[in-house]
Amino acid sequence: MSLETIRNFSIIAHIDHGKSTLADRILQLTRTVAERDMREQVLDSMELERERGITIKAQAVRVLFPAADGRTYELNLIDTPGHVDFTYEVSRSLAACEGALLVVDAAQGIEAQTLANAYLAIENELEIVPVVNKIDLPSADADGVALEVADLVGGNAEDVLRISAKTGAGVGEVLQAIVDRVPPPQGEAAAPGRALIFDSSYDQYRGVVAFVRVVDGSFEPRQRVRAMAQGTTFEVEELGVFSPGMRATPELGAGDVGYVITGLKDVSQLRVGDTLTQARGGAAAPLPGYQDVKPMVFAGLFPTDSDQYPELRDALEKLKLNDAALSYEPETSRALGFGFRCGFLGLLHMDIVRERLEREHDLDLLVTAPNVAYRVRAVDGEWIEVHNPAQMPDAGSIEETEEPYVRASIICPSDHVGAVMELNQERRGTFGHMEYLSPERVQLIYDLPLAEIVLDYYDQLKSRTRGYASFDYELLGFRPGQVVKVDVLLAGERVDSLSLITHRDNAYRQGKALVEALRERIPRQMFEVAIQAAIGSRVIARETVKAKRKDVLAKCYGGDISRKRKLLEKQKKGKRRMKQVGNIEVPQEAFLAVLEINREGAA
Amino acid sequence: MSVRHLYVHVPFCAHRCSYCDFVTVTGHEELHGAYVGAVLAELALHGPLTPETVYVGGGTPSLLHAESLERLLTGLPACADVTIECNPETVTPELARLLRRHGVTRVSLGAQSFQRHLLETLERRARPETVAAAVEILRGEGHENLNLDLMFGVPGQSHADLRADIEGLLAHAPEHVSWYELEAKPGTRFAVHHGAELARQADALEDHYETVVAALREAGYRWYETANFCRPGHESRHNLGYWLGHDYLGVGVGAVSTLGLVRRRNRPRLRPYLDACAAGRPAPADVEELTAPERGLERLMLGLRLDQPLHLNGLAALVDDAACDRLAAAGLVLRDGETMTLTDRGRFLANDVLASVLR
C-alpha cells in the first residue's frame, strides 16, 4: 500500500469525554470487529482499564476505510494512555502519528489534561482534527465548546466536527476528515529502517512485543535488529499489524504501524521512545525524543501477611515485565517486616500497580505514605538521591537539599480562581501566568513542588472547585528546597517506618498531626508511652498515652475457667498482632497514621 | 475417687438480676424438693466422697424451703468446711440455726452495696438495713466466719458512694470480703441498659479498684486474691482450691467439674436435668477435653491471682523468660528462681501481664 493511502492518528480526550466509545464506533463502522464480537471499549483490554474507563497501556489498531474518493485508506489508530503520569508515553504515541482527533465533551468543555495533550500534539507537529462529542446530551453546548476548541487549535468553529459517539452520528465524517486533513506519512522507503517504539508488552509465550511506527525503510522477519538507545539486539521473530488482533505480515514498511515480536524476556530491554534499526547497515541516528523515564514517587509495599513476601516478589517481577517505569528494591522495616520500596511515575501509576498486585495476584498489601525523590548533598560534597526516609543522612551532615518541581496547569471556572490560587499558595506554589480560555474558563500555570501534589492535591483541588477544576502537570526537575526528616520516637525509641521527609515549613504541623494520630491509635498499656516527633535531636511535638492502671478479670471461679482462659488466649493473640517497640506494643494500624497525616497535615 | 472440693449449685432465685450470668431459675418453688432429690441422686453416682471443702452456691441456696434445704445439707458428705451463699433478705434466725445445725461453717452474704440507689440499680431486693440485720442474725446465732460480696463499678457509683460502701463493710467486720468489679457481659440486659454509663465511668473505675485495695489493707485485711480479702487465716479454702489448680466436682444444673484433663459442664436446663437424675442417669453435660498445656496455662492464670508465689514446676515452658525479665525490670513481676509472683501493680494489670509473659 502506498504511503498516500495511509493515515496514522491518535485520539486525545479527557477521561469520560468519549475516547473509547468513539474508538468502538470506528471499529464498528469499518467492520474491523464483527458485530457479534463487539463489546464496550474493545481497545481497553485490561480489566482495570475497563473498570476505571482509562487507558493504561497504549494500543493500536488498523482499520480500512473506503473514502469519498473511492479509494480505501488504511487508518492506524494509536490509542494513548490518558493520564498525567504517562505524559512521556503519550508523547511517544503522538510522535508515531501525523494527526490527532481532539475530542471534547460538549457539556464539559476543555479540561487541563486535554489541553496538555493537545499542546503535546502541536509540539509534535500533528494535524489536529477537533471534535465536539456528546452533542446528544441535553446539557450540551456544542457551539460554545466548538468556539473554545477552535480558539485552542487556531481554526474556525465551523471546522470543528460535531458528533455523538454514543449514537454514531457524525462518526463517518470524522473518518473522512482524517483522510482529508491528516497528511500521509512521509518516509524514506529506501533508507535504512527506523521504527519508533511507542509501547511494548510482555507475552508469556512470545516474550516482549514492541509496538512500533516505521518511519523509514522496512523491517522483515528474521532480521537482526538493534534498539539504538539501549543497544539491545534481537532477531525479529514475527511482525504484523493490528486488525484489531495481531495479524502477521511479511513486512512493515515506512508509514506502517504494527508490532514486532522480539523474543526478549524483559520490557526494560526495550524502552518506549527507543528507535529500532537493522543491526547491520542500520540508520546512523535514532529518532529524536528518547528519554530514560525515572520514577519520581516512592512508597513501601508490604504484604499484610508476612508469609506472602515471596508471592509479592514474584508478582512485582511479573508486573515489571510489562511496565518498564516500575522499579523496586527489597526493604526491611522493623514494624512492617519484609517488603519492597517501589518507584512509580506518579500517584495513578502507584494506584494501578497496587490494584493489579491485589487483584491479579491476590495479595493483601500495606502501602506506606508515598514520598518523592529528593536530592541531598552532604557536607563531604556528594549528591545522593533519597527515595526513603531511612536513606536520609543525619540532619547535621546535610549541606543542601533539592526537591522535584512540576509545572502545573489548572483549568477551572473563573469564579473559582481565588480558591485555586489559595490552594497553590498553601502548597508552596509559584504563580506562572493566567489565561482566559473563554469568559468563564481560566487556565492557571503554577510551579509546584511534586511533594505537595503527590498526596491529596487533586482531591483538594476538586473539593475546592466543586469538582470543576482539571489538572495536569509536567516535571521540571530538581530545585533547591529545605527538606528535613521528621522522626517519631516511641518511649524514646526511633521507629523507622513512621519517619517522613517533608519541607521545613510543613515539619512542625505534620509532626504534631502525626503524634496526635498516633496517640489515638496506640492503646493504653502497662507503661506510659511518650510519643515524640523530632528533627534530628530536637523534639518538635509530643503526646502521651497514659499508662493503664487496671486490666484484670474481676472474678474467676470453677464455673468460668474455660471462658477466662479463652479470653486470655485471645488477648495473647491480640498481642501477637502488635509490633513490639521496646516495652511498647504498637498496633499495625498505627503505622497507617503516617499515611493519613500526610493528607491532613498537608492541607 | 478422691474429690477434694465439692460444689453444689442451687439455681433458684426470687428475681433474676439483669447483670447476672449464672444459671438461675425464678419461681418454680414446687420444684425445690425434686431438685434437691436430683442433686443428691447425681452425687450418689460419684460414690462416697470425703471432700475437704463443700460450697453451696447459686442462685440463692437460702431460698430453698427449709425442709428441702435440710434434706440437701443432710445428704451432703460430711465436711469440716462448708460454705453456703445467702441473700440478706432470706436470712432469718430459723435459717441461721438450721445452717448451724447442719454443719455449715461459713456463710457468704450477697450484700453488693450499702447504698440504696445502687442496690436498686442492681435490682437487688435487699435494702442497706437488710444486710445489717442479716449480719446481726448470723452473728447472734454463732456464725463466726462470714463473707460479704460487694461490687464496684455499678452505674452511677460515685467516689463518695464507694467510700460509704467501704465504711459500711468495715462496720460489719466480716472475716472475708469478695469485692468484684461489676462485669456487664455483652448481651445481658444490664449491658444494654447501662453500657453507655459504664463506658463513661471506665476511668473512675481504675481509681475505685485501687481505693478498695488500699482501704481494706489498711483495715487489716490481706489482699490474697485479685478480688478477695481476708482476715489472717480466713481464706476461702474452697475457692483457693480453684486458684491452686486442684480438681473439683460440681453437681447441680449448670455446675462444672474439672477432674484431670476432663472438664464437664452440666447443661443449664432444669427439666432435662431433673429427668436424667430421677432416672439414675448422669446429668446431661458437655465435656471439654483439656490439653496439658491448656491446664498449665490455667494454672498460671489462676495461680498468679494470688499473693503467694506460684511454683513454676512443670510450667516453666509456658513462660517467655525474656518478657518476664522485661516486666520484672518494669516492676510488674517478681521472679525468684522457680517461683513467680505479681507485684501490686502487676496484679492490677494481671491480664496484660499474663498475656505478655505467656509464650
Boltz contact constraints between the chains, C-beta under 6 A:
constraints:
  - contact:
      token1: [A, 526]
      token2: [B, 349]
      max_distance: 6.0
  - contact:
      token1: [A, 526]
      token2: [B, 352]
      max_distance: 6.0
  - contact:
      token1: [A, 549]
      token2: [B, 206]
      max_distance: 6.0
  - contact:
      token1: [A, 549]
      token2: [B, 348]
      max_distance: 6.0
  - contact:
      token1: [A, 550]
      token2: [B, 206]
      max_distance: 6.0
  - contact:
      token1: [A, 550]
      token2: [B, 209]
      max_distance: 6.0
  - contact:
      token1: [A, 550]
      token2: [B, 348]
      max_distance: 6.0
  - contact:
      token1: [A, 551]
      token2: [B, 349]
      max_distance: 6.0
  - contact:
      token1: [A, 551]
      token2: [B, 351]
      max_distance: 6.0
  - contact:
      token1: [A, 551]
      token2: [B, 352]
      max_distance: 6.0
  - contact:
      token1: [A, 552]
      token2: [B, 226]
      max_distance: 6.0
  - contact:
      token1: [A, 552]
      token2: [B, 350]
      max_distance: 6.0
  - contact:
      token1: [A, 552]
      token2: [B, 351]
      max_distance: 6.0
  - contact:
      token1: [A, 554]
      token2: [B, 180]
      max_distance: 6.0
  - contact:
      token1: [A, 554]
      token2: [B, 181]
      max_distance: 6.0
  - contact:
      token1: [A, 554]
      token2: [B, 183]
      max_distance: 6.0
  - contact:
      token1: [A, 554]
      token2: [B, 227]
      max_distance: 6.0
  - contact:
      token1: [A, 555]
      token2: [B, 180]
      max_distance: 6.0
  - contact:
      token1: [A, 555]
      token2: [B, 227]
      max_distance: 6.0
  - contact:
      token1: [A, 557]
      token2: [B, 242]
      max_distance: 6.0
  - contact:
      token1: [A, 558]
      token2: [B, 7]
      max_distance: 6.0
  - contact:
      token1: [A, 558]
      token2: [B, 242]
      max_distance: 6.0
  - contact:
      token1: [A, 558]
      token2: [B, 248]
      max_distance: 6.0
  - contact:
      token1: [A, 558]
      token2: [B, 256]
      max_distance: 6.0
  - contact:
      token1: [A, 559]
      token2: [B, 256]
      max_distance: 6.0
  - contact:
      token1: [A, 561]
      token2: [B, 298]
      max_distance: 6.0
  - contact:
      token1: [A, 565]
      token2: [B, 298]
      max_distance: 6.0
  - contact:
      token1: [A, 568]
      token2: [B, 301]
      max_distance: 6.0
  - contact:
      token1: [A, 568]
      token2: [B, 354]
      max_distance: 6.0
  - contact:
      token1: [A, 571]
      token2: [B, 351]
      max_distance: 6.0
  - contact:
      token1: [A, 571]
      token2: [B, 355]
      max_distance: 6.0
  - contact:
      token1: [A, 572]
      token2: [B, 355]
      max_distance: 6.0
  - contact:
      token1: [A, 572]
      token2: [B, 358]
      max_distance: 6.0
  - contact:
      token1: [A, 575]
      token2: [B, 355]
      max_distance: 6.0
